[in-house]
Amino acid sequence: MQKNIESSIIINNFNYDRFLSQAIDSALAQTYAYVEVIVVDDGSTDGSRQIIESYGDRITAIFQANGKQGAAFNNGFAHSKGEVIIFLDADDYLYPTAVEQVVAAWRSSLSKVHYRLDVIDSEGQPRGFSYPQGSVLSRGDVAPYVLDRGTYTGVPTSGNALSRQALTNVMPIPAEFYTSSDDYLSVLMPLYGDVAAVETPLGAYRIHTSNQWALTEVTGDRFRRFIRHDLQRCELIQRHGRQLGYEVPDDLYMRFFGRAWSRLASLRFDPTQHPVPSDHSLWLTYQGIRSIWLYSGFNWQKRLIFSLWFLWVGLLPRPLAKPMIIWLFAPQFRPKMVGQVLGWLKGLVNRSNPPPPAKAGSASGAPLS
C-alpha cells in the first residue's frame, strides 16, 4: 500500500439533476483524505447547474457546451491533479471507503484498479446482485487476453480507478469515441499496465431507461449501433497493440461471440439495413459457434445453449428467428414460460460448473438471464 496518493473523482453530468447530488455527496464523503472532486456539466438544460453551484468551493465546477461524454472526460482530466482518476457517472455513486480501498490495492505498475458495483434501479433500490453478475473480475497482465479475444471481464465507467501515468498514453479521447468513452478507456488501459481487482462492491451502478445502452426496445437500429461500436473497438485494439509491438490476430473481431450474434441479429432482424453487405447468416452462425467453443470461458452446458441460439436464429425462417432475438436481448419481453425455462437452465448451468477462481483475463460473456 502506498501512502498519500492524490486521487481525483471526475463526475460527468448531462441532464441528471435527479441523481447528481447523490453522486457529488458520495465523492465528498470519501474516508480517504487526499481526494479532489471535479464536476463537468456537459451543457445540461435541467436544474444541474444550480445543484453544482450550491457546493461552492468544495468542488471544482466546469460548465461546457454539450460535447458528449468524451469531451467531458477530456476537460475533467485536463483540470485534475490526481495520480488515481475515477470517472464517476452522475447517475451512479461511490461508497464511502471506495478510494481508501483502491489506494490499499494500488501499485505503481498498475494501469487501473477495478471493483464490483451493486446494481440499483432508477429509484435507488437494490436489484439484488452486483456487476459483473456470475463472473470474477480480470486481473494481472490482462493485455494478452485483450489482444487475443478483444474483451475481458470488467465493469462500467464508475467501477474503475485509472492510473494517470497510463492515461497519458491514450488521452485525450478522440472525437469518434465521444459517445463510447468508457469502452475506449476500458479496452486500452490493460495495454499500458497490470490490472488489480476488488471483488467487494465499492459503489452503485444505476440501471434506468435514460442509460445510453439501456435496451428498452429491440430494433434493427440498435444492432447496427452495436456493430459500428464493435468495429471501432477492434480497430482501436489492433492499432494500439501493433504500435506497442504486439501481434494482434486479423480475426480478432469474431473471436468474441457477442459480436457474431449482434451481426447475426442485425442481419435477420432487418436485412435491408444491415451495415455489412458481405454478411451471410450461415457464415455468421458458423463464426458464432466457433467463437463460443474456441475462445469463450464457458462450461460445455452454456456453450451448447448459446450454440443452439445461433442455429435457431441463423437457420430458421425469420418469423421464428425474430422472437428468439428479442428474448435474448430484452428479457422483459420474454413470455413467462420462456423466462422460467431459461431460469431453470441458468440454475442448472451454474450448479454444474461453479465460477472459477479469479485469473488474468477471464472471459466475460453474456449472462443467461
C-alpha positions in Angstrom: 0.0 0.0 0.0 1.2 3.5 -0.9 0.6 6.5 1.4 -0.9 9.9 0.4 -1.7 9.1 -3.2 -3.6 12.0 -4.7 -6.9 11.0 -6.2 -9.4 12.8 -8.5 -13.1 11.9 -8.8 -14.4 13.4 -12.0 -18.2 13.4 -12.3 -19.5 13.8 -15.8 -23.1 15.0 -16.0 -25.7 15.7 -18.6 -29.3 16.4 -17.5 -29.1 14.1 -14.5 -30.2 16.6 -11.9 -32.4 14.0 -10.2 -29.3 11.8 -9.5 -26.5 14.4 -9.4 -26.5 15.3 -5.7 -26.1 11.7 -4.6 -23.1 11.3 -6.9 -21.4 14.5 -5.6 -22.2 13.8 -2.0 -20.7 10.3 -2.3 -17.5 11.8 -3.7 -17.2 14.3 -0.9 -17.9 11.7 1.7 -14.8 9.6 0.9 -13.0 8.4 4.0 -9.7 8.8 2.2 -8.2 12.3 2.8 -6.5 13.1 -0.5 -9.4 13.4 -2.9 -10.4 16.3 -5.2 -13.8 16.4 -6.7 -14.4 17.8 -10.2 -17.8 18.1 -11.8 -18.1 18.6 -15.5 -21.5 19.6 -16.7 -21.9 18.8 -20.4 -24.4 21.5 -21.4 -27.3 20.4 -19.2 -30.7 22.1 -19.7 -32.3 20.9 -16.5 -31.5 22.0 -12.9 -28.0 20.6 -12.8 -26.2 24.0 -12.8 -27.9 25.2 -9.7 -27.1 21.9 -7.9 -23.5 22.1 -8.9 -23.1 25.8 -7.9 -24.6 25.0 -4.4 -21.5 23.1 -3.5 -19.3 26.2 -3.7 -15.6 25.7 -3.4 -15.9 22.1 -2.1 -15.8 21.0 -5.7 -14.2 22.2 -9.0 -17.1 23.0 -11.3 -16.7 23.1 -15.1 -19.5 24.1 -17.4 -19.1 23.4 -21.1 -21.2 23.3 -24.2 -22.6 19.9 -25.0 -19.8 17.8 -26.5 -20.8 14.3 -25.3 -19.1 12.1 -22.7 -15.7 12.1 -24.2 -15.4 15.9 -24.2 -16.4 15.9 -20.5 -13.8 13.3 -19.7 -11.1 15.2 -21.6 -12.0 18.5 -19.9 -12.1 17.0 -16.4 -8.8 15.1 -16.9 -7.1 18.3 -18.1 -8.2 20.1 -14.8 -7.3 17.2 -12.5 -4.1 16.6 -10.4 -4.6 13.1 -9.0 -2.4 10.1 -9.6 -5.5 8.0 -9.5 -8.5 9.1 -11.6 -12.1 7.9 -11.2 -14.6 8.9 -13.8 -17.9 8.7 -12.0 -21.2 8.8 -14.0 -23.6 11.3 -12.5 -26.3 8.6 -12.1 -24.0 6.3 -10.1 -22.4 6.8 -6.7 -19.5 5.5 -4.6 -19.5 4.0 -1.2 -17.5 6.0 1.5 -14.5 3.7 1.6 -14.1 3.3 -2.2 -11.0 5.4 -2.7 -9.5 4.1 0.5 -9.8 0.5 -0.7 -8.5 1.4 -4.2 -5.4 3.1 -2.6 -4.8 0.0 -0.4 -4.7 -2.1 -3.6 -2.6 0.4 -5.6 0.8 -0.4 -7.1 2.9 1.8 -9.4 2.8 -1.0 -12.1 -1.0 -0.8 -12.4 -3.0 0.8 -15.2 -6.1 0.5 -13.1 -7.9 -1.0 -10.2 -11.5 -2.1 -11.0 -14.1 -3.1 -8.5 -17.6 -4.5 -8.4 -20.7 -2.3 -8.4 -24.0 -3.1 -6.8 -26.9 -2.7 -9.4 -29.7 -0.4 -8.4 -32.9 0.8 -10.2 -33.9 4.3 -11.1 -35.3 4.8 -7.6 -32.1 3.6 -5.9 -33.5 0.2 -4.9 -31.0 -2.7 -4.9 -31.6 -5.2 -7.7 -30.1 -8.0 -5.6 -26.8 -8.5 -7.5 -23.6 -6.8 -8.3 -21.9 -6.2 -11.7 -20.5 -8.3 -13.3 -23.0 -11.0 -12.3 -21.7 -14.5 -12.1 -18.1 -13.6 -13.1 -14.9 -12.7 -11.4 -13.1 -9.6 -12.5 -10.0 -10.0 -14.7 -6.7 -9.2 -13.0 -2.9 -9.3 -13.5 -1.5 -9.0 -17.0 -4.7 -8.7 -19.0 -3.1 -7.4 -22.2 -2.5 -10.8 -23.9 -6.2 -11.7 -23.3 -7.4 -8.3 -24.7 -5.2 -8.8 -27.8 -6.3 -12.4 -28.3 -10.1 -12.0 -27.6 -10.8 -8.3 -27.7 -12.5 -8.4 -24.4 -12.1 -9.2 -20.7 -14.3 -9.1 -17.5 -14.6 -5.5 -16.4 -17.1 -3.0 -15.1 -18.8 0.2 -16.4 -17.2 3.6 -16.0 -17.8 4.2 -12.3 -16.1 0.9 -11.3 -12.6 1.9 -12.5 -9.8 3.8 -10.8 -7.3 4.7 -13.5 -3.6 5.5 -13.4 -2.8 9.0 -14.5 0.5 7.7 -16.0 -1.3 5.1 -18.1 -4.0 7.7 -19.1 -1.4 10.0 -20.7 -0.8 7.3 -23.3 -4.5 7.4 -24.5 -5.8 10.9 -23.6 -7.4 13.0 -25.0 -10.2 10.7 -26.2 -10.7 11.1 -29.9 -14.0 12.6 -31.2 -15.1 9.3 -32.8 -15.3 7.8 -29.3 -17.1 10.7 -27.6 -20.2 8.5 -27.1 -18.4 5.4 -26.0 -15.6 6.9 -24.0 -15.9 4.3 -21.2 -15.3 1.5 -23.6 -12.4 3.3 -25.2 -10.6 3.5 -21.8 -11.7 0.0 -20.8 -10.0 -1.8 -23.7 -6.9 0.3 -23.9 -5.9 0.6 -20.2 -4.7 -3.0 -19.8 -2.3 -2.5 -22.7 -0.4 0.1 -20.5 -0.1 -1.8 -17.2 -1.4 -4.5 -15.0 -4.9 -4.6 -13.6 -5.9 -5.2 -10.0 -9.4 -6.1 -8.8 -11.5 -5.6 -5.7 -14.4 -8.2 -5.6 -16.2 -6.2 -2.9 -18.7 -3.7 -4.4 -17.4 -0.2 -3.9 -20.3 1.7 -5.4 -23.7 1.5 -7.1 -24.5 1.3 -10.8 -27.9 2.6 -11.7 -30.0 0.9 -14.5 -32.7 3.1 -15.9 -34.2 4.0 -19.3 -32.0 7.1 -19.8 -28.8 5.0 -19.8 -27.2 5.2 -23.2 -27.0 1.5 -23.7 -30.3 0.6 -21.8 -32.2 -1.8 -24.0 -35.9 -0.9 -23.6 -36.9 -2.0 -27.1 -35.4 -4.2 -29.8 -34.8 -2.6 -33.2 -32.5 -3.1 -36.1 -31.0 0.3 -35.5 -29.9 -0.8 -32.1 -28.0 -3.8 -33.5 -26.4 -1.5 -36.2 -25.2 0.7 -33.4 -23.6 -2.3 -31.6 -21.9 -3.3 -34.8 -20.4 0.1 -35.5 -19.2 0.3 -31.9 -17.6 -3.2 -32.1 -15.8 -2.4 -35.4 -14.4 0.7 -33.8 -13.3 -1.2 -30.7 -11.4 -3.9 -32.6 -9.7 -1.4 -34.9 -8.6 0.5 -31.7 -7.1 -2.6 -30.1 -5.3 -3.6 -33.2 -3.8 -0.2 -33.8 -2.6 0.3 -30.2 -1.4 -3.3 -29.9 0.7 -3.1 -33.0 2.1 0.3 -32.1 3.3 -1.4 -28.8 4.9 -4.2 -30.7 2.3 -6.9 -30.0 1.0 -9.4 -32.5 -2.8 -9.0 -33.0 -4.8 -11.6 -34.9 -6.6 -10.4 -38.0 -9.8 -12.2 -37.0 -9.9 -10.5 -33.6 -13.4 -9.2 -34.3 -15.1 -12.6 -34.5 -13.2 -14.2 -31.5 -15.9 -12.8 -29.1 -19.2 -14.4 -29.7 -21.2 -11.3 -28.8 -20.0 -9.6 -31.9 -21.2 -12.5 -34.1 -24.6 -12.5 -32.6 -25.0 -8.8 -32.9 -24.2 -9.2 -36.6 -26.5 -12.2 -37.0 -29.3 -10.4 -35.1 -29.0 -7.3 -37.3 -29.0 -9.4 -40.5 -32.0 -11.5 -39.5 -33.9 -8.6 -37.9 -33.6 -6.0 -40.7 -31.6 -7.4 -43.6 -32.2 -4.4 -45.9 -30.4 -2.0 -43.4 -27.6 -4.4 -42.3 -24.3 -2.4 -42.4 -22.1 -5.3 -43.6 -23.2 -6.2 -47.1 -21.0 -9.3 -47.4 -22.5 -11.0 -44.3 -24.5 -14.2 -44.7 -26.5 -15.9 -42.0 -24.8 -19.3 -42.4 -21.3 -17.7 -42.2 -22.3 -15.7 -39.1 -23.8 -18.8 -37.5 -20.5 -20.7 -38.0 -18.4 -17.8 -36.7 -20.6 -17.5 -33.6 -20.4 -21.2 -32.7 -16.7 -21.2 -33.5 -16.1 -18.3 -31.1 -18.1 -20.0 -28.3 -16.2 -23.3 -28.5 -12.7 -22.0 -29.2 -12.5 -18.7 -27.3 -15.1 -18.4 -24.6 -14.6 -19.4 -21.0 -18.0 -21.1 -20.7 -18.6 -24.5 -19.5 -19.9 -27.1 -22.0 -23.5 -26.6 -21.0 -23.6 -22.9 -21.6 -21.6 -23.4 -24.9 -24.3 -25.8 -26.0 -27.2 -23.4 -25.1 -25.6 -20.5 -27.0 -24.8 -22.7 -29.9 -28.4 -23.7 -30.2 -29.4 -20.0 -30.2 -27.1 -19.4 -33.2 -28.5 -22.4 -35.0 -32.1 -21.3 -34.3 -31.6 -17.6 -35.4 -29.3 -18.4 -38.3 -31.1 -21.2 -39.9 -34.8 -21.0 -39.2 -37.2 -18.7 -41.1 -37.3 -15.1 -40.0 -40.7 -15.2 -38.3 -39.3 -17.9 -36.0 -35.9 -16.3 -35.6 -37.0 -12.8 -34.6 -38.7 -13.8 -31.3 -35.5 -15.6 -30.2 -33.5 -12.4 -30.9 -35.9 -10.3 -28.8 -35.9 -12.8 -25.9 -32.1 -12.8 -25.8 -31.5 -9.1 -25.9 -34.6 -7.9 -24.0 -35.5 -10.3 -21.2 -38.5 -8.1 -20.2 -40.3 -9.2 -23.4 -40.0 -12.9 -22.8 -43.2 -14.9 -22.2 -43.4 -16.1 -18.6 -42.9 -19.8 -19.6 -39.7 -18.9 -21.6 -38.3 -17.0 -18.7 -39.0 -19.9 -16.4 -37.2 -22.4 -18.7 -34.2 -20.1 -19.1 -34.1 -19.6 -15.3 -34.1 -23.3 -14.8 -31.3 -23.7 -17.4 -29.3 -20.9 -15.8 -29.5 -22.6 -12.4 -28.5 -25.9 -14.0 -25.5 -24.4 -15.7 -24.3 -22.6 -12.6 -24.7 -25.7 -10.4 -22.9 -27.9 -12.9 -19.9 -25.7 -13.1 -19.4 -23.0 -10.4 -17.4 -19.9 -11.3 -13.6 -20.5 -11.3 -11.2 -18.6 -9.1 -10.0 -15.2 -10.4 -7.3 -15.2 -13.0 -5.9 -12.8 -15.6 -8.3 -12.0 -18.4 -11.2 -14.3 -17.5 -13.9 -14.1 -20.2 -16.9 -12.0 -19.6 -19.6 -13.3 -21.9 -23.3 -12.6 -21.6 -25.3 -13.9 -18.7 -28.0 -16.4 -19.3 -30.5 -14.0 -17.7 
